[in-house]
């Protein structure tokens, strides 16, 4: 498995991966469609945020997007191809997200996550830190998690 930057021609394919991955939680089609804008990966995202794709000989396995705002990093997206769940891709992408956030000087990685994904993030070291309103559906509250990042030594 390798991690690499997305190619400009992959944004639609990566958005489709995010949609398929979100669908594993059993959302009805109309709700999935409401998530589309939030799950879209665009050229603008690649210009402002850090995005990495995990792939191997079988193709794209997952994608992660991290935004940095001073000492806070935001996990914007972390999605794994449904057929590839359980292979460790999510863990690898999450570790990358934490490391890239640390390298950028962030002290915290904030995750406004799908309720069904909360257990994964907590297993990875994130802690519950309240709620946040969904960017897709007004009034829908999501768990907010924070992963406290250890400062890097600069020796």
C-alpha positions as CSV (number, residue, x, y, z in Angstrom):
1,X,0.0,0.0,0.0
2,X,1.3,3.4,-0.8
3,X,0.2,6.9,0.0
4,X,0.2,9.6,-2.7
5,X,-1.3,12.9,-3.7
6,X,-4.4,12.7,-5.8
7,X,-4.2,13.4,-9.5
8,X,-6.4,16.2,-10.8
9,X,-8.5,13.8,-12.9
10,X,-9.4,11.7,-9.8
11,X,-11.6,14.1,-7.9
12,X,-14.9,12.7,-9.2
13,X,-13.7,9.1,-8.6
14,X,-12.6,10.0,-5.0
15,X,-16.0,11.7,-4.4
16,X,-17.7,8.5,-5.5
17,X,-15.6,6.5,-3.1
18,X,-16.6,8.8,-0.3
19,X,-20.3,8.4,-1.2
20,X,-20.0,4.5,-1.4
21,X,-18.2,4.5,1.9
22,X,-20.8,6.6,3.6
23,X,-23.5,4.3,2.3
24,X,-22.2,1.4,4.3
25,X,-24.0,2.9,7.3
26,X,-27.4,2.3,5.7
27,X,-28.4,5.8,5.0
28,X,-31.4,6.2,2.6
29,X,-30.7,7.6,-0.9
30,X,-32.2,11.0,-0.1
31,X,-30.0,11.4,3.0
32,X,-26.9,10.3,1.1
33,X,-27.6,12.9,-1.6
34,X,-27.8,15.5,1.2
35,X,-24.3,14.6,2.1
36,X,-22.9,14.9,-1.4
37,X,-21.6,18.5,-1.2
38,X,-19.8,17.7,2.1
39,X,-18.3,14.5,0.6
40,X,-17.1,16.1,-2.6
41,X,-13.4,16.4,-3.2
42,X,-12.5,19.2,-5.5
43,X,-9.5,20.9,-7.0
44,X,-10.0,23.8,-4.5
45,X,-9.8,21.2,-1.6
46,X,-6.5,20.0,-3.0
47,X,-5.2,23.6,-3.2
48,X,-6.0,24.5,0.4
49,X,-6.0,21.2,2.4
50,X,-3.7,18.1,2.6
51,X,-5.2,15.1,0.8
52,X,-3.7,11.7,0.4
53,X,-4.9,8.6,-1.5
54,X,-4.1,5.1,-0.4
55,X,-3.7,2.6,-3.3
56,X,-2.1,-0.6,-4.3
57,X,-2.1,-3.0,-7.2
58,X,-5.8,-3.5,-6.7
59,X,-6.6,0.2,-7.1
60,X,-7.6,3.1,-4.7
61,X,-8.4,1.8,-1.2
62,X,-9.1,5.1,0.6
63,X,-8.7,8.8,0.9
64,X,-8.1,11.3,3.7
65,X,-8.3,15.1,3.8
66,X,-6.9,17.3,6.6
67,X,-7.3,21.1,7.0
68,X,-5.0,23.1,9.2
69,X,-6.1,26.2,11.0
70,X,-3.3,27.4,13.3
71,X,-2.8,24.9,16.2
72,X,-6.0,23.0,15.2
73,X,-6.3,20.5,12.4
74,X,-9.6,19.3,11.1
75,X,-10.2,15.8,9.7
76,X,-12.4,16.7,6.8
77,X,-12.7,13.3,5.3
78,X,-11.5,9.8,5.9
79,X,-13.1,7.2,3.7
80,X,-12.2,3.6,2.7
81,X,-13.5,1.7,-0.3
82,X,-16.2,-0.6,1.2
83,X,-14.7,-3.8,-0.3
84,X,-11.4,-2.9,1.4
85,X,-12.8,-2.3,4.9
86,X,-10.9,-4.3,7.6
87,X,-7.6,-4.3,5.7
88,X,-6.0,-1.5,7.8
89,X,-6.4,1.3,5.3
90,X,-8.4,3.5,7.6
91,X,-5.8,3.1,10.4
92,X,-3.0,3.9,8.0
93,X,-4.8,7.1,6.7
94,X,-5.6,8.2,10.3
95,X,-2.0,7.8,11.4
96,X,-1.0,9.9,8.4
97,X,-3.5,12.5,9.3
98,X,-2.2,12.8,12.8
99,X,1.4,13.0,11.6
100,X,0.8,15.6,9.0
101,X,-1.2,17.7,11.5
102,X,1.7,17.4,14.0
103,X,4.2,18.4,11.3
104,X,2.1,21.5,10.6
105,X,2.2,22.5,14.2
106,X,-1.3,21.5,15.2
107,X,-1.9,20.5,18.8
108,X,-5.3,18.9,18.2
109,X,-7.0,17.0,15.4
110,X,-10.7,17.7,15.5
111,X,-13.2,15.2,14.0
112,X,-16.9,15.9,13.6
113,X,-17.7,12.3,12.7
114,X,-20.5,10.1,11.6
115,X,-22.0,8.5,14.8
116,X,-21.3,5.0,13.3
117,X,-17.5,5.9,12.8
118,X,-17.0,7.2,16.4
119,X,-15.8,3.8,17.7
120,X,-13.1,3.7,15.1
121,X,-11.7,7.1,15.9
122,X,-11.9,6.5,19.7
123,X,-9.9,3.2,19.2
124,X,-7.3,5.3,17.4
125,X,-7.0,7.7,20.3
126,X,-9.6,10.4,19.8
127,X,-11.7,11.5,22.8
128,X,-15.3,12.7,22.9
129,X,-15.5,16.5,23.1
130,X,-19.1,17.5,22.7
131,X,-21.2,17.8,19.5
132,X,-21.2,19.8,16.3
133,X,-24.0,20.5,13.8
134,X,-23.8,18.7,10.6
135,X,-22.7,20.8,7.6
136,X,-25.1,18.8,5.4
137,X,-28.4,18.6,7.4
138,X,-29.5,21.4,9.6
139,X,-30.3,20.4,13.2
140,X,-28.5,17.0,12.9
141,X,-25.9,16.8,15.6
142,X,-22.7,14.8,15.2
143,X,-20.2,13.6,17.8
144,X,-17.2,15.9,18.0
145,X,-14.0,14.1,18.9
146,X,-10.5,15.5,19.5
147,X,-7.2,13.7,19.2
148,X,-4.6,15.5,21.3
149,X,-1.4,15.5,19.3
150,X,1.9,15.2,21.1
151,X,4.4,18.0,20.3
152,X,7.2,16.9,18.0
153,X,10.7,17.2,19.5
154,X,12.9,19.5,17.3
155,X,16.3,18.0,18.3
